[in-house]
Amino acid sequence: MFKTNFILLTFALFLLYGGELIAKQASSNDGDYSIRAHKLSDNESVQLDGHLNESIWQRISPTTNFTQQEPKEGGIPSENTEIYISYDESNLYIGAILYDNSPNQILAYQKRRDQGLGADDRFMWILDTFNSGRTAYFFETNPAALRGDGLLTVGQGTNLNKAWDGIWDAKTQITDQGWSVEIRIPFSSIDFDPENTTWGINFQRTIRRVNEEILWSGWKRNQGLFRPQDAGTLTGLTGLSQGVGLEVKPFTTGNRNMTHPPASDRSVDKSVDAGFDASYSFTPSIRASLTINTDFAETEVDQRRVNLTRFPLRFPEQRDFFLEGSGIFSFVPSSGVEPFFSRRIGLVGGQPVPITGGLRILGREGNTNLGLYQIRTGESDVSSAEDFTAARVSQNIFSESSIGLIYTRRGKTGSNPLNTDHTLGTDLELGTSSFLGNKNLQFQAFFVWHNEGSSGFSNQFWDRTSRGIRLNYPNFPFYSWVSYREFGSSFNPAIGFTPRNGFRRLQPTAGYNWIFSESPMLRSWEVQLRFEYLTNLDFEPETINTTLTPIEIQFESGEQLEMSVSRNFEQIYEGFDILRDGTVIILPGRYRNWGVNSGFETAGFRKLSGEIEYSYEGFWTGTREEIELEGTVRPYRGINLSANWARSYVKLPETSFTTNLFVLRSNVDLTPDIAFTQIVQYDDLSNLLGLYNRFRWTLTPGSDLFLVFTRNWLDTENRLEAIESQAAIKINYTYRF
């Protein structure tokens, strides 16, 4: 009865106040937010060097009407910015002059592709090439000519997939007036409708030393660059060409793997291999990609974590082939259900399984978005050969809403079809930016089912399903959301990720953010109250969490301070092995505990920055004390060194133990195209010391040389024994037609 009433109340609220859904969204900005792209004449060209001295830039009137979002919403920027846009048949060119009265204080620590720019001055922009207000290409650069990019999709929250590495280029110059940038984006790198001469576009600039954010369009705090529906327009685009639409990317790899398990003989395996990826645009907006003998030698190692919970940890996907389509396959991302998790393909227990080939189709046709994976993996020591299918289709409805389906299939090659695993889900997203005039309101609903398949799960229909709804009010200064979801007792999609099942969960959250625009010390102060009420399927409480965050302060200097207090209730029906070695067992029962968490972070733009987080809480029948320290030093541009130490001290009536995790990382980037990474990780639960090295040289955009070396040691009685090492070289080159 409670669930039914809750759903009815949610729909009533949405229908009562969200009638604006079916109307076209009104403009949320005042003024003219339209830019005309100027076509280069036959005798004009752009020499990409960061100096805007070509004739095309001289005959364009720049766009300058930027507005401050931070620290003062609607304020006048402290520095001027000029934007110029031109194009020829094959490329889009963007020029920008970012004036700065103190050019010696311009910050540009990072050079590596897609590295976070939280410490740097930056220039970001999006291109909504279908002018739909739903998806966009994201780009960013800094005064050191870093290239960052990604695929942006919107819904309840922002999904920015920075694994997409488009082929484009940027050059910058720091002058006595500030800094300038010239950008070239080939039309063959992006999808668009050639019949549509108007795109969505927006720009954002960060002046890091004063933490000032200025935007061209959508400058209100409940808008922003990552909402394509708040972008301006780019007009005048005619006669664009993507070429034939064929791209071929062959690669060659060489590998040497050595394993030396304790008390066993060492084995060495050497191999040389080759393969290729090829893609073809059937239409300007639908692209098919074929991968043969797929190799992921360049993929960065997972960041190690210590797990003291009852549930498995989710490690993010890092392989480019799967990440590129993650936006289309996103399924109600804020609702906690994941029917398709690509790490279930080609990885078993963290060990790689060979992918012999695969097909990927991504794109859109009109208001329909579609994606397809068809992958075959080969036999290995940990898995038989398998076939995987994942298909996704969603239909845009109204101005900011969609409805979709997702399907996955997994089965051993040549197996009985009755033992094949199938999953089917549907999701609904409703959204408006004009709730009560100018507020955002969003609603999600989903339902997922899978068959009994090869796993032998319960054959009861509802046991193998999940369902839920979520209502979100993402605004400023007040925000809130509430969600309800149910997971059946046997819900576990074969290509999905489900850390917990067999529950019903209600989770409301509300918060408020004060802005001190006239204060010389405080920038903002946020408070939040979060509640979670989770029961089993018989409505018996299993987890009840209440978390109050009375202090989340951002100082004008860039430092941040946070403190929260929590109250937790847990009921477990089976014993819980904390260390997973049989030494520390938590018995069934009910547990109530309090906890406090605090943290302080220095401004990220400093050459020496750091963060400390401390928590003390009740932990089952005892207590847990955690401290995490992180420090970063940037002695020179392109050199970033960081260290992280996380320590947990658990004290129980019958025993106590301590865990430690150490991570050291160095990024040495000689240029935006030459980068060296080294990661050292150690934890005293596994007693494994790991070393990861990667050298990447981008020969030309889209073509790379990788050198990768990893080595693992086992700490046995204060002695390190090498148990595994891997060395790989990979070179790929992109040909476009």
C-alpha positions in Angstrom: 0.0 0.0 0.0 2.8 2.4 0.9 4.5 1.8 -2.5 1.3 2.4 -4.4 0.5 5.6 -2.6 4.0 6.9 -3.0 3.9 6.3 -6.8 0.5 8.0 -7.1 1.7 11.0 -5.1 4.8 11.3 -7.2 2.8 11.3 -10.5 0.3 13.7 -9.0 3.0 16.2 -8.1 4.6 16.0 -11.4 1.4 16.4 -13.4 0.2 19.2 -11.1 3.4 21.3 -11.5 5.1 19.9 -14.5 2.6 20.6 -17.3 5.3 22.6 -19.1 6.8 19.3 -20.3 4.8 19.2 -23.4 5.6 22.8 -24.4 8.8 23.9 -26.0 11.2 25.2 -23.4 11.3 28.9 -23.1 14.6 30.7 -23.4 16.3 30.8 -20.1 18.7 33.6 -21.0 18.3 37.3 -21.7 20.1 38.8 -24.7 21.4 37.5 -28.0 23.1 34.2 -27.7 23.6 33.4 -31.4 27.0 33.2 -33.3 27.4 33.2 -37.0 30.2 31.0 -38.4 32.1 32.7 -41.2 33.3 30.6 -44.1 36.9 30.9 -45.3 37.3 32.2 -48.8 39.3 30.2 -51.3 42.5 32.2 -50.7 42.2 32.0 -46.9 43.5 29.5 -44.4 44.2 29.1 -40.7 47.7 28.3 -39.6 47.2 26.6 -36.2 49.7 28.4 -33.9 47.7 30.2 -31.3 48.1 33.6 -32.9 44.9 35.0 -34.3 46.6 37.0 -37.0 45.0 35.4 -40.1 42.7 37.5 -42.3 39.6 35.5 -41.4 39.9 36.5 -37.7 40.4 40.1 -38.7 37.1 40.3 -40.6 34.9 38.7 -37.9 33.3 40.7 -35.1 34.0 38.8 -31.9 31.4 37.5 -29.5 32.1 39.1 -26.1 28.9 39.0 -24.0 30.0 36.7 -21.2 28.4 36.7 -17.7 29.8 35.7 -14.4 28.3 32.6 -12.7 30.8 32.4 -9.8 31.4 34.1 -7.5 28.5 36.4 -8.3 25.7 35.1 -10.5 25.0 37.6 -13.2 28.0 39.7 -12.4 30.4 41.4 -14.9 33.5 39.2 -15.6 36.8 40.6 -14.2 38.5 39.8 -17.6 37.2 40.1 -21.2 36.9 37.2 -23.5 36.5 37.2 -27.3 35.3 34.3 -29.4 35.7 33.9 -33.2 34.3 31.0 -35.3 35.0 30.1 -38.9 34.9 27.0 -41.1 35.8 25.5 -44.4 34.4 22.4 -46.1 36.3 20.0 -43.8 36.9 21.8 -40.5 35.4 24.0 -37.8 37.8 26.7 -36.5 37.4 28.4 -33.1 39.6 31.3 -32.0 39.6 32.8 -28.6 41.4 35.7 -26.9 41.2 35.4 -23.1 42.5 38.7 -21.7 44.2 38.7 -18.4 45.6 41.8 -16.6 48.1 39.6 -14.8 49.5 37.2 -17.4 52.3 36.1 -15.1 49.6 34.6 -12.8 48.0 32.4 -15.5 47.9 28.8 -14.3 48.7 25.9 -16.6 50.0 22.9 -14.8 48.5 20.1 -17.0 49.5 19.0 -20.5 48.2 15.5 -20.6 45.1 14.7 -22.7 41.9 14.6 -20.6 43.7 15.4 -17.4 41.4 17.3 -14.9 41.8 21.0 -15.1 40.7 21.8 -11.5 44.1 23.5 -10.9 44.3 25.4 -14.2 42.9 28.3 -16.1 40.7 26.7 -18.8 38.5 27.3 -21.8 35.6 24.8 -22.3 33.0 24.6 -25.0 30.2 22.2 -26.2 28.8 21.5 -29.6 25.2 20.2 -29.8 25.5 19.3 -33.4 21.9 18.2 -33.7 20.6 21.2 -31.7 18.5 18.9 -29.6 19.4 20.1 -26.1 20.1 16.5 -25.1 23.6 15.5 -26.2 26.7 17.4 -27.1 30.4 17.1 -27.7 32.5 18.5 -24.9 35.9 20.1 -25.4 38.4 21.9 -23.2 41.9 23.3 -23.2 44.2 25.3 -21.1 47.1 27.8 -21.7 49.5 24.8 -22.2 47.3 23.5 -25.1 46.0 20.4 -23.3 43.3 18.6 -25.2 40.3 17.3 -23.3 37.1 16.0 -24.8 34.1 13.8 -24.1 30.5 12.9 -25.0 27.9 14.7 -22.9 24.4 13.3 -22.3 21.9 14.8 -19.9 19.1 13.4 -17.7 19.0 13.3 -13.9 22.6 14.4 -13.6 25.2 14.8 -16.2 27.0 11.9 -17.9 30.3 13.1 -19.4 32.2 10.3 -21.1 35.8 11.6 -21.3 37.1 8.3 -22.8 36.0 9.6 -26.2 39.1 10.9 -27.9 38.1 12.8 -31.0 40.7 13.8 -33.6 41.2 17.5 -33.3 43.9 20.0 -32.4 44.6 23.2 -30.5 47.5 25.6 -30.1 47.9 28.3 -27.5 50.0 31.3 -26.8 50.6 33.3 -23.6 51.0 37.0 -24.3 51.3 40.2 -22.4 47.5 40.6 -22.8 46.6 37.1 -21.5 46.4 34.0 -23.6 44.9 33.0 -26.9 43.9 29.7 -28.6 43.2 28.4 -32.1 41.2 25.2 -32.5 40.6 22.9 -35.5 37.9 20.3 -35.3 37.5 18.1 -38.5 33.9 17.5 -39.4 34.8 13.9 -39.9 35.4 13.6 -36.1 31.8 14.4 -35.2 28.3 13.4 -36.2 25.7 15.9 -37.4 22.8 16.4 -39.8 24.2 18.2 -42.9 20.7 19.5 -43.6 20.7 21.3 -40.2 22.6 24.6 -40.5 22.1 25.5 -36.8 24.0 23.9 -34.0 23.8 24.4 -30.2 27.0 25.9 -28.8 28.2 27.3 -25.5 31.5 28.5 -23.8 32.9 28.7 -20.3 36.1 30.2 -19.0 37.7 29.7 -15.7 40.1 32.2 -14.1 41.5 29.7 -11.5 43.5 32.0 -9.1 40.2 33.7 -8.1 37.9 30.7 -8.8 35.9 32.8 -11.3 33.6 31.0 -13.7 32.1 33.0 -16.6 29.7 31.6 -19.3 28.4 32.9 -22.5 24.9 31.3 -22.3 23.1 29.5 -19.4 25.1 31.4 -16.7 22.6 30.9 -13.9 23.6 28.5 -11.1 20.9 26.0 -12.0 22.0 26.0 -15.6 25.6 25.8 -16.9 27.8 24.5 -19.7 26.8 20.8 -19.1 23.2 21.5 -19.9 22.9 21.7 -23.7 19.3 22.9 -23.4 20.8 26.2 -22.0 23.2 26.7 -24.9 23.2 29.3 -27.5 23.2 28.7 -31.3 25.8 28.6 -34.0 24.4 29.4 -37.4 25.6 29.7 -41.0 27.0 26.2 -41.4 26.5 25.1 -45.0 28.4 22.9 -47.4 30.0 20.7 -44.7 31.7 17.4 -45.7 32.6 14.4 -43.6 34.5 12.7 -46.4 33.6 9.1 -47.4 33.0 8.3 -43.7 35.5 5.4 -43.5 38.1 5.2 -40.8 40.6 2.4 -40.4 42.9 2.0 -37.4 45.4 -0.9 -37.6 47.6 -1.7 -34.6 50.5 -4.0 -33.8 51.4 -5.3 -30.3 54.3 -7.1 -28.8 54.0 -8.7 -25.3 56.2 -10.4 -22.8 54.5 -11.9 -19.7 56.3 -13.5 -16.8 54.5 -15.3 -13.9 56.3 -16.7 -10.9 53.7 -17.8 -8.2 55.2 -18.6 -4.8 56.6 -22.2 -4.6 56.1 -22.7 -8.3 58.2 -22.6 -11.4 58.5 -19.4 -13.4 56.8 -19.2 -16.8 57.4 -16.8 -19.6 55.1 -16.1 -22.5 56.0 -13.9 -25.6 53.7 -12.9 -28.4 53.4 -10.6 -31.3 50.0 -9.8 -32.6 48.0 -7.4 -34.8 44.5 -6.3 -35.4 42.5 -3.4 -36.5 39.4 -1.2 -35.8 37.4 0.1 -38.7 34.4 2.4 -38.6 32.0 3.6 -41.3 29.3 6.2 -41.2 26.2 4.8 -42.9 24.6 8.2 -42.4 26.2 11.4 -41.1 24.8 10.4 -37.6 25.0 6.6 -37.5 28.4 4.9 -37.3 29.3 1.2 -37.3 32.7 0.1 -35.9 34.3 -3.3 -36.3 37.1 -4.6 -34.1 39.2 -7.6 -34.9 41.6 -9.3 -32.4 40.9 -6.5 -30.0 43.8 -5.4 -27.7 43.7 -3.2 -24.6 47.4 -3.1 -23.7 47.3 0.6 -23.2 44.5 0.6 -20.6 45.5 2.0 -17.3 45.6 -0.2 -14.2 42.6 -0.1 -11.8 43.0 2.0 -8.7 43.3 -0.3 -5.8 40.8 -0.1 -2.9 40.3 -1.8 0.4 36.8 -3.3 0.8 35.5 -3.8 4.4 31.8 -3.8 3.3 29.5 -6.8 2.7 29.2 -5.9 -1.0 31.4 -6.1 -4.0 33.1 -2.9 -5.3 32.4 -1.5 -8.7 35.5 -0.6 -10.7 34.9 1.8 -13.7 35.2 0.8 -17.3 38.5 2.1 -18.8 38.6 0.5 -22.2 38.0 3.0 -25.0 36.0 0.6 -27.3 33.3 0.3 -24.6 33.5 3.8 -23.1 32.7 5.5 -26.4 29.1 4.2 -26.4 28.5 4.6 -22.7 26.3 7.6 -23.1 23.8 5.9 -25.4 23.8 2.8 -23.1 23.2 4.9 -20.0 20.2 3.6 -18.2 18.6 5.9 -15.5 22.1 6.5 -14.1 20.8 8.1 -10.8 18.5 5.2 -9.9 21.1 2.6 -8.9 20.4 -0.1 -11.5 22.9 -1.2 -14.2 21.5 -3.9 -16.5 24.5 -3.5 -18.8 28.0 -3.2 -17.4 30.6 -3.6 -20.1 33.3 -4.8 -17.7 31.5 -8.1 -17.7 32.8 -8.5 -21.3 36.4 -9.6 -21.7 37.2 -9.6 -17.9 36.6 -12.4 -15.4 37.6 -11.8 -11.8 39.8 -8.9 -13.0 41.6 -11.2 -15.5 41.5 -10.3 -19.2 39.8 -12.7 -21.6 40.7 -12.4 -25.3 38.1 -10.6 -27.5 38.3 -12.1 -30.9 36.0 -9.6 -32.6 33.1 -7.3 -32.1 30.7 -4.9 -33.8 29.5 -1.6 -32.4 26.8 0.6 -33.9 26.1 4.0 -32.4 24.1 7.0 -33.5 20.7 8.6 -33.9 18.1 9.0 -36.6 15.7 11.9 -36.0 14.6 11.6 -32.4 15.7 8.0 -32.0 19.0 7.1 -30.3 20.4 3.6 -30.9 23.4 1.5 -29.8 24.4 -2.1 -30.4 27.3 -4.3 -29.3 27.9 -7.8 -30.6 31.1 -9.3 -29.1 32.7 -12.7 -29.1 35.3 -13.7 -26.6 37.8 -16.5 -26.9 38.7 -19.4 -24.6 41.0 -18.7 -21.7 42.1 -20.4 -18.5 39.2 -18.6 -16.6 36.4 -18.7 -19.2 34.9 -20.5 -22.2 34.3 -18.8 -25.5 31.1 -16.6 -25.2 28.9 -14.4 -27.3 27.6 -11.1 -25.9 24.9 -8.8 -27.2 23.8 -5.5 -25.9 21.2 -3.3 -27.6 19.8 0.1 -26.6 17.2 2.3 -28.2 15.6 5.5 -26.8 13.1 7.9 -28.2 13.2 11.6 -27.4 9.7 12.9 -26.5 8.7 16.4 -25.6 11.5 18.9 -25.2 13.6 17.2 -22.4 12.2 13.7 -22.0 12.8 10.2 -23.4 11.6 6.6 -23.2 13.8 3.7 -23.9 14.5 -0.1 -24.0 17.7 -2.1 -23.3 18.4 -5.7 -24.1 21.4 -7.9 -23.3 22.2 -11.5 -24.1 25.1 -13.8 -22.9 25.7 -17.3 -23.8 28.6 -19.8 -24.4 29.4 -20.2 -28.0 27.4 -23.1 -29.4 25.5 -23.7 -26.2 21.8 -24.7 -25.8 19.7 -21.6 -26.3 17.7 -22.4 -23.2 20.9 -21.8 -21.1 21.4 -18.4 -22.6 20.9 -15.4 -20.4 18.6 -12.6 -21.5 17.9 -9.2 -19.8 15.2 -6.7 -20.9 14.6 -3.3 -19.4 12.6 -0.1 -20.0 13.1 3.4 -18.7 11.3 6.7 -18.7 12.8 10.2 -18.2 10.6 13.2 -17.9 12.1 16.6 -17.5 11.3 20.3 -17.7 13.3 23.5 -17.2 10.3 25.7 -16.8 8.7 24.2 -13.7 7.2 27.1 -11.7 8.5 29.4 -14.4 12.3 28.8 -14.4 13.0 25.7 -12.2 14.2 22.2 -13.2 12.1 19.2 -12.4 12.9 15.6 -13.4 11.3 12.2 -13.1 12.7 8.7 -13.7 11.1 5.3 -13.8 12.5 1.9 -14.7 11.7 -1.8 -14.9 14.3 -4.6 -15.6 13.7 -8.4 -16.0 16.0 -11.3 -16.8 15.3 -14.9 -17.4 16.5 -17.9 -15.4 19.1 -18.7 -18.0 22.3 -20.6 -17.1 22.5 -19.4 -13.5 19.6 -21.5 -12.1 18.0 -18.4 -10.4 14.5 -18.6 -9.0 11.9 -19.1 -11.8 9.6 -16.7 -10.0 9.1 -13.7 -12.3 9.2 -11.0 -9.7 12.3 -12.4 -8.0 14.3 -11.7 -11.2 13.1 -8.1 -11.7 14.0 -4.6 -10.4 11.8 -1.5 -10.6 11.9 2.0 -9.3 11.1 5.7 -9.6 12.9 9.0 -8.8 11.8 12.6 -8.6 14.5 15.2 -8.7 14.4 19.0 -8.1 18.0 20.1 -9.1 17.9 23.8 -8.4 19.7 26.6 -6.6 19.8 27.4 -3.7 17.4 24.7 -2.6 17.6 21.2 -4.1 16.1 17.8 -3.3 15.3 14.4 -4.6 13.5 11.3 -3.5 13.8 7.8 -4.9 12.1 4.4 -4.4 13.4 1.1 -5.8 12.9 -2.6 -5.4 15.3 -5.4 -6.4 14.1 -9.0 -6.5 15.8 -11.7 -4.4 17.4 -13.3 -7.5 18.0 -10.2 -9.6 21.4 -10.4 -11.2 21.7 -9.6 -14.9 24.3 -11.6 -16.7 26.0 -8.6 -18.2 25.0 -6.1 -15.4 26.3 -5.1 -12.0 24.2 -5.6 -8.9 26.0 -5.3 -5.5 22.8 -6.0 -3.5 19.4 -7.5 -4.2 16.3 -8.6 -2.3 15.4 -5.2 -0.9 13.0 -2.2 -1.0 14.6 1.2 -0.6 13.3 4.7 0.0 15.9 7.5 -0.1 15.0 11.3 0.2 17.6 14.0 0.3 17.4 17.8 0.6 19.9 20.6 0.8 20.4 24.4 0.7 23.3 26.5 -0.4 24.0 30.0 0.8 26.2 32.3 -1.4 28.2 35.1 0.2 28.9 37.3 -2.8 30.1 40.2 -0.7 32.2 38.3 1.8 36.0 38.5 1.5 36.3 35.1 3.1 33.4 32.8 2.4 32.2 31.8 -1.1 29.4 29.4 -0.1 27.9 27.3 2.7 25.9 24.2 2.0 23.8 22.0 4.4 22.3 18.7 3.5 20.1 16.0 5.1 20.1 12.5 3.6 17.9 9.6 4.7 17.9 6.0 3.6 15.3 3.4 4.6 16.0 -0.1 3.2 14.0 -3.2 4.1 13.9 -6.8 2.8 11.1 -7.9 0.6 9.0 -8.7 3.7 9.3 -5.0 4.8 11.7 -5.8 7.7 14.2 -3.0 8.1 17.8 -4.0 7.2 19.5 -0.6 6.7 18.5 2.8 8.0 20.9 5.7 7.5 20.5 9.3 8.5 23.3 11.7 7.5 23.3 15.4 8.4 25.9 17.6 6.7 25.7 20.9 8.6 29.0 22.3 7.3 30.2 22.2 3.7 32.0 25.5 3.2 33.9 26.8 0.2 36.2 29.7 1.0 37.0 32.5 -1.3 40.6 31.4 -1.3 39.5 28.0 -2.8 39.9 25.9 0.4 37.0 23.7 1.4 35.8 22.4 4.8 33.2 19.7 5.4 31.7 17.9 8.4 28.8 15.4 8.7 27.1 13.3 11.4 25.4 10.0 10.7 23.2 7.5 12.5 23.2 3.9 11.2 21.1 0.8 11.8 22.0 -2.6 10.2 20.3 -5.9 10.6 22.0 -9.0 9.1 20.7 -12.5 8.9 24.0 -14.3 8.0 27.5 -14.0 9.4 29.8 -11.5 7.7 33.5 -12.2 7.1 35.0 -8.7 7.1 38.5 -9.7 5.9 37.3 -12.6 3.8 39.8 -14.9 5.4 37.8 -16.4 8.2 39.5 -14.4 11.0 36.9 -11.7 11.8 33.3 -12.8 11.7 30.3 -10.5 12.5 27.4 -12.6 13.8 23.8 -12.1 12.7 21.9 -9.5 14.7 20.9 -5.8 14.9 23.5 -3.1 15.1 23.1 0.7 15.8 25.9 3.1 15.6 26.8 6.8 15.3 29.5 8.3 13.2 31.2 11.6 12.4 33.2 12.6 9.3 35.2 15.7 8.6 37.5 16.8 5.8 39.6 19.8 4.7 40.9 20.4 1.2 43.3 23.2 0.1 42.8 25.1 -3.2 43.8 22.8 -6.1 45.6 25.6 -8.0 48.5 25.8 -5.5 51.8 24.2 -6.4 51.5 22.2 -3.2 48.0 21.1 -2.4 46.4 18.5 -0.2 43.4 17.0 1.4 42.7 15.3 4.8 39.6 13.3 5.7 39.0 11.8 9.1 36.0 9.7 10.3 35.2 7.9 13.6 32.2 5.7 13.7 30.6 2.7 15.3 31.4 -0.4 13.4 29.2 -3.4 14.1 30.1 -4.3 17.7 33.1 -2.0 17.9 34.5 1.2 16.3 36.3 2.2 13.1 38.7 5.1 12.8 39.7 6.1 9.3 42.1 8.8 8.0 43.0 9.6 4.5 45.8 11.9 3.4 46.4 13.1 -0.1 49.0 15.5 -1.4 50.0 16.9 -4.8 53.0 18.8 -5.8 53.5 20.5 -9.2 57.1 21.8 -9.3 57.0 22.6 -13.1 54.5 22.8 -15.8 53.7 19.2 -17.0 55.0 17.5 -13.8 52.4 16.4 -11.3 53.3 14.2 -8.3 50.8 12.9 -5.9 50.7 10.5 -2.9 47.7 9.0 -1.1 47.5 7.1 2.2 44.3 5.6 3.6 44.3 3.9 7.0 41.5 2.1 8.8 41.8 1.0 12.4 39.0 -1.4 13.5 38.5 -2.3 17.1 36.1 -5.0 18.1 35.5 -6.7 21.5 37.2 -9.9 20.4 40.0 -8.5 18.2 41.3 -5.4 16.3 43.1 -4.9 13.0 44.5 -2.1 10.8 44.5 -1.8 7.1 46.7 0.5 5.0 46.6 1.5 1.4 49.4 3.5 -0.3 49.2 5.0 -3.8 52.0 7.1 -5.4 51.4 8.6 -8.9 53.7 10.7 -11.1 52.7 12.3 -14.4 55.5 13.7 -16.4 54.2 15.3 -19.6 56.9 16.8 -21.8 54.4 18.1 -24.3 50.6 17.7 -24.8 51.6 14.7 -27.1 54.3 13.0 -25.0 53.3 11.6 -21.5 54.8 9.3 -19.0 52.8 7.7 -16.1 54.0 5.8 -13.1 51.7 4.3 -10.4 52.9 2.5 -7.3 50.2 0.8 -5.1 50.5 -1.3 -1.9 47.9 -2.6 0.6 48.6 -4.7 3.6 45.5 -6.9 3.1 46.7 -8.5 -0.1 50.3 -7.7 0.7 50.8 -6.9 -3.0 53.1 -4.1 -4.2 52.3 -3.1 -7.8 54.2 -0.9 -10.3 52.6 0.4 -13.4 54.5 2.4 -16.1 53.1 3.8 -19.4 54.7 6.0 -22.0 52.4 7.5 -24.7 53.5 9.4 -27.7 50.8 10.8 -29.9 52.4 10.9 -33.3 49.5 12.7 -34.9 46.0 13.1 -33.5 44.5 9.6 -33.6 47.8 7.8 -34.0 49.8 6.7 -30.9 52.8 4.7 -29.6 52.4 3.0 -26.2 55.1 1.4 -24.0 53.6 -0.3 -20.9 55.4 -2.2 -18.1 53.8 -3.6 -15.0 55.3 -5.6 -12.1 53.8 -7.1 -9.0 55.6 -8.3 -5.8 54.2 -10.3 -2.9 55.3 -9.2 0.6 56.1 -12.4 2.5 57.7 -12.1 5.9 59.1 -8.6 5.1 60.6 -9.8 1.8 59.3 -8.8 -1.6 59.0 -11.7 -4.1 58.3 -10.8 -7.8 55.3 -12.9 -8.9 54.3 -11.3 -12.2 55.6 -8.8 -14.8 54.2 -7.7 -18.1 55.7 -5.6 -20.9 53.9 -4.5 -24.0 54.5 -2.2 -27.0 51.6 -1.1 -29.1 51.4 1.2 -32.1 48.3 2.3 -34.0 47.7 4.7 -36.8 44.4 6.2 -38.1 43.6 6.4 -41.8 40.6 8.5 -42.8 38.9 8.5 -46.2 
